[in-house]
């Protein structure tokens, strides 16, 4: 059976414009977010993501917990942490209770950098959304994205790096 046997032209006409608009908007917004982050802090989004998660977790997370919280695979996270450790932003240490596990800890330099980056990042997002959306739009956007997110199977791992 082919694709056309499952999707009618009427169905496609209804959802395809929403899909294309979502993809185009996401791509343009993400490009702007990444450019803003690099310009304001020198961080890539994966580095920011790691530092932000560590900062919000009182400075330390197990590597397994960190990998499941961000958009990187375990191996992608390991490679990224190697570079971040060399830059003095994080440290890794073995878990004293479990020799197979390890922790990532944010350094004072990493904490300072991510807090300033977060402040500027949130200013950028606030301006982007506040200048575009009306009050009712926020709840609608969250409701729609939650419904779409609930329909998507959980990820088993992602590729990535920095």
Secondary structure as UniProt FT lines:
FT   HELIX           3..5
FT   HELIX           9..41
FT   HELIX           45..56
FT   TURN            57..59
FT   STRAND          60..62
FT   HELIX           63..69
FT   TURN            70..71
FT   HELIX           74..86
FT   TURN            87..88
FT   STRAND          90..95
FT   TURN            96..97
FT   STRAND          98..106
FT   HELIX           108..130
FT   TURN            131..132
FT   HELIX           135..151
//
